[in-house]
Amino acid sequence: MQKRNTLAFVAIAAVATLSGCAATDSATGYSRGQMQQAQSVQLGTILSIQNVKTTGDSNDLLTLGGAAVGGIAGSNIGQGKGAAVGAILGALAGGVGANAAQHGLGSKMALEITVKLDSGRMISIVQDPDVPLAVNQRVRVLSGRGADRVVPF
């Protein structure tokens, strides 16, 4: 049983490590898929900047892994029907716990930046606070490959 627990822990740790390789929310960081790709550029002026909190995303594999580890741990309680009940309750607790941890651990502060484009259109983009920006500042809005970002002009 100890070997199964160790194997489950190693599998969950591997999935957790791999899931950390997510796309960036940074204004200055680019994923490999965004490199050497043309982006459209629009000019504008920042109207407002608000601090916001983003929550972590759920990863079904991590939730499933948490349920698996909880089920294995719960099955060690009791014999027969008690072990089955322990496995079910452990799986539920493990899945709920893994899901809650993902949301809590993935939370971070970000900026909601409202920009009035030179075209007259207003947009709002949420991104990491990794470049200095200020209200009334002229900026470039870069768009492409599913990511938009605001950077100084």
C-alpha positions as CSV (number, residue, x, y, z in Angstrom):
1,M,0.0,0.0,0.0
2,Q,2.9,2.4,0.8
3,K,4.2,1.9,-2.8
4,R,0.8,2.9,-4.3
5,N,0.7,6.0,-2.1
6,T,4.2,7.0,-3.2
7,L,3.4,6.3,-6.9
8,A,0.2,8.4,-6.6
9,F,2.2,11.3,-5.0
10,V,4.9,11.2,-7.7
11,A,2.2,11.3,-10.4
12,I,0.4,14.2,-8.8
13,A,3.6,16.1,-8.4
14,A,4.5,15.6,-12.0
15,V,1.1,16.9,-13.2
16,A,1.4,19.9,-10.9
17,T,4.8,20.8,-12.2
18,L,3.7,20.5,-15.8
19,S,0.5,22.6,-15.2
20,G,2.7,25.4,-14.0
21,C,3.8,26.0,-17.6
22,A,0.9,28.2,-18.4
23,A,0.7,31.2,-20.7
24,T,1.9,34.5,-19.2
25,D,-0.3,37.4,-18.2
26,S,2.7,39.7,-18.4
27,A,2.9,42.8,-20.6
28,T,6.5,42.0,-21.4
29,G,6.5,38.1,-21.3
30,Y,5.7,36.1,-24.4
31,S,4.9,32.4,-24.8
32,R,6.8,30.5,-27.5
33,G,3.7,30.4,-29.6
34,Q,3.6,34.2,-29.7
35,M,7.1,34.6,-30.9
36,Q,7.7,35.5,-34.6
37,Q,4.0,36.2,-35.0
38,A,2.7,39.5,-36.3
39,Q,0.6,41.5,-33.8
40,S,-1.7,44.4,-34.6
41,V,-0.8,47.6,-32.9
42,Q,-3.2,50.3,-31.9
43,L,-2.3,53.6,-30.2
44,G,-4.3,55.1,-27.4
45,T,-4.4,56.9,-24.1
46,I,-5.0,55.3,-20.6
47,L,-8.2,56.6,-19.0
48,S,-8.0,54.6,-15.8
49,I,-6.0,51.9,-14.0
50,Q,-7.7,49.8,-11.3
51,N,-6.2,47.1,-9.1
52,V,-8.0,43.8,-9.4
53,K,-7.5,40.3,-8.1
54,T,-7.4,37.3,-10.5
55,T,-8.2,33.8,-9.3
56,G,-6.5,30.6,-10.3
57,D,-7.9,28.4,-13.0
58,S,-9.0,24.9,-12.4
59,N,-6.9,22.1,-13.9
60,D,-9.0,18.9,-14.2
61,L,-5.9,16.7,-14.0
62,L,-4.9,18.2,-10.7
63,T,-8.4,17.9,-9.3
64,L,-8.5,14.3,-10.5
65,G,-5.1,13.7,-9.0
66,G,-6.2,15.2,-5.6
67,A,-9.3,12.9,-5.7
68,A,-7.1,9.9,-6.5
69,V,-4.7,10.6,-3.6
70,G,-7.6,11.3,-1.3
71,G,-9.2,8.0,-2.3
72,I,-6.1,6.0,-1.7
73,A,-5.5,7.6,1.6
74,G,-9.2,7.1,2.6
75,S,-9.1,3.5,1.6
76,N,-6.5,2.8,4.3
77,I,-9.2,3.5,6.9
78,G,-11.0,0.5,8.2
79,Q,-11.7,-2.9,6.5
80,G,-14.3,-4.0,4.0
81,K,-17.2,-1.5,3.7
82,G,-15.3,0.9,6.0
83,A,-12.4,1.0,3.5
84,A,-14.8,1.6,0.6
85,V,-16.6,4.5,2.5
86,G,-13.2,5.9,3.4
87,A,-12.1,5.8,-0.2
88,I,-15.2,7.6,-1.4
89,L,-15.0,10.3,1.3
90,G,-11.3,10.6,0.8
91,A,-11.7,11.0,-3.0
92,L,-14.4,13.7,-2.5
93,A,-12.2,15.6,0.0
94,G,-9.1,15.3,-2.1
95,G,-10.9,16.6,-5.2
96,V,-12.5,19.5,-3.4
97,G,-9.3,20.3,-1.6
98,A,-7.2,20.2,-4.8
99,N,-9.7,22.4,-6.6
100,A,-9.8,25.0,-3.8
101,A,-6.0,25.0,-3.6
102,Q,-5.7,25.8,-7.3
103,H,-8.0,28.7,-7.0
104,G,-6.3,30.1,-3.9
105,L,-2.7,29.5,-4.9
106,G,-3.3,30.9,-8.4
107,S,-4.8,34.2,-7.1
108,K,-2.7,37.3,-7.8
109,M,-3.0,41.0,-8.1
110,A,-3.3,42.5,-11.6
111,L,-4.3,45.8,-13.3
112,E,-7.4,46.5,-15.2
113,I,-6.3,49.2,-17.7
114,T,-9.0,51.2,-19.6
115,V,-7.7,52.7,-22.9
116,K,-9.3,55.1,-25.3
117,L,-7.9,54.1,-28.7
118,D,-7.2,56.8,-31.3
119,S,-10.0,55.3,-33.3
120,G,-12.4,56.5,-30.5
121,R,-13.1,52.9,-29.3
122,M,-12.7,52.2,-25.6
123,I,-11.2,48.9,-24.4
124,S,-10.2,47.3,-21.1
125,I,-7.4,44.8,-20.6
126,V,-6.3,43.0,-17.4
127,Q,-2.6,42.2,-17.1
128,D,0.2,41.8,-14.6
129,P,1.5,45.0,-13.1
130,D,5.0,44.5,-14.6
131,V,5.4,47.7,-16.6
132,P,5.0,51.2,-15.2
133,L,1.7,52.8,-16.5
134,A,-0.1,55.9,-15.6
135,V,-3.4,57.6,-16.4
136,N,-3.2,59.9,-19.5
137,Q,-0.1,58.0,-20.7
138,R,0.1,57.3,-24.4
139,V,0.4,53.5,-25.0
140,R,0.4,50.8,-27.6
141,V,-2.2,48.1,-27.4
142,L,-0.7,44.9,-28.9
143,S,-3.1,42.2,-30.1
144,G,-2.5,38.8,-31.5
145,R,-2.5,35.0,-30.9
146,G,-5.3,35.4,-28.3
147,A,-3.4,37.8,-26.1
148,D,-3.8,41.6,-25.8
149,R,-1.4,43.8,-23.8
150,V,-0.8,47.4,-23.0
151,V,2.7,48.7,-23.2
152,P,4.2,52.3,-23.1
153,F,4.5,54.1,-26.4
